[in-house]
């Protein structure tokens, strides 16, 4: 335990990673993000928690749609894509 500013004992949380694969992933992300393993685990958990929030999921969907829209033909719908690719004469639509 560490002593706080006033001399009181403060609890120090500890997390032991016993899975070698998880330890390696935390180490790799720490190096990639130029931080400690603790910092990498914190960032990954914060990202995962934020991604689970409904607002975050909606924002991701909206961002994805915004990125896709410029590449979609005007008037395209999934229903149009589902119909037969050939017209009554056997020619491509």
Residue pairs with C-beta under 8 A, 6 or more apart in sequence:
1 9
1 10
1 11
1 12
2 9
2 10
2 12
3 9
3 10
4 10
15 38
15 41
17 23
17 26
17 37
23 37
26 37
26 40
26 41
26 44
27 37
27 40
29 40
29 43
29 44
30 36
30 37
30 39
30 40
32 40
33 39
33 40
33 43
35 43
50 56
51 57
51 60
83 93
84 93
85 92
85 93
86 92
86 93
87 93
